[in-house]
Amino acid sequence: MVWLREAAGWVLLGTGLAAFAVCYFVFLLPGRILEAGVLLLIGLSVFRAGSHMLSVAMAAKASRELDRQPEVAAPAARPLAMPALVAGKPTASVVPGRAR
């Protein structure tokens, strides 16, 4: 099912690019700007739909791979203590190239 979504995304993406090409070569070169604007909006919508379909397919593929991986041990706990401060200032210089 994931490959079907990905194929549909690529088809929609290609159709959107083809609509852009038709918009430019058929309508904009002869100077038919109004028709070009309408087809541009249609091509943009189809292109965005294809892009979204590809991202959904990649997310579904990543989700499936995540389900197959074995569980890993819990990460080590972060140290709770702050670095040593001297009168509210860091003990080491934080400016690169400048030593205390």
Long-range contacts (C-beta under 8 A, 24 or more apart in sequence): 1-60, 2-57, 2-60, 2-61, 2-64, 3-57, 5-53, 5-56, 5-57, 5-60, 6-53, 6-54, 6-57, 6-58, 6-61, 8-50, 8-53, 9-50, 9-51, 9-52, 9-53, 9-54, 9-56, 9-57, 10-50, 10-54, 11-50, 12-46, 12-47, 12-49, 12-50, 12-53, 13-47, 13-50, 13-51, 13-54, 14-50, 15-46, 15-50, 16-43, 16-44, 16-45, 16-46, 16-47, 16-48, 16-49, 16-50, 17-43, 17-47, 18-43, 19-43, 19-46, 19-47, 20-47
